[in-house]
Amino acid sequence: MLTQTIPADACGDVAISWSQVAGPALSEVSLAGPRVTVSTQETGLEALVGQSITLRVLADAGGSNTATTDYVLPITSERFVDVRHTMESPTASEKGLVGVVVELRNTSTCEVGGLHYLENVDGLEWVPGSVKLDGVAVEARAVDGGFRVEDIRLPAQGTQTLTYVGRSPLLSTPRLGGEMTLNGVPVSGDAAVPPPTSGCGCSGGVRARPSSGWRRWRGCCAAGSRAALTARS
């Protein structure tokens, strides 16, 4: 629900109307009153997250006594990807090489594609060409402090496993982390890295219910503020 607050000393009879200026098309044909609920015609998470909706509010007290203000509502997402790291202990024959396993779990009930994963590597030198996703070699682009894998698709309530090989300098303590994003919006939380294991290897809610019934939008708005619509998977 979006709320436009009228100052207490304003004229008693003020008509309020809302119109869309930019962003994904809304389902509502017309919007009026101090409180409105909006929903988008598009229901796909991949198409909506990262965009924004601009709404213009017109307050009309009669005659030429009018005022307008614009609200920009970024569409973000609740974090629905869990990231968990495990690391194997090196052996003498591996000359300091360790295997890193990163579990990427989609906690939502929908398959989501177009995801980008950034692995942050501190105290460990990752080996280019060693990155695999579910056992299949993938292209990893080196970035400052780690590497990036693009265009990942996670099944509904499913997991993909990213693995790579790193070289651990003597007496170093690797610190690993990662972040999944969708259209530049963070959608993951990172679990703590456990010890190495032996082995080889403003108020209210804005709701849009698509036919699948799997998503809610929540948002808030106060006069003069930037608000956000949040996609809940």
Helices and strands as residue ranges (DSSP letters): E 2-3, E 15-22, E 31-32, E 35-36, H 45-48, E 52-60, E 66-77, E 81-87, G 92-94, E 97-106, E 112-122, E 125-126, E 132-133, E 136-137, E 141-143, E 146-154, E 159-167, E 175-182, E 185-186, E 188-190, E 216-219, E 229-232
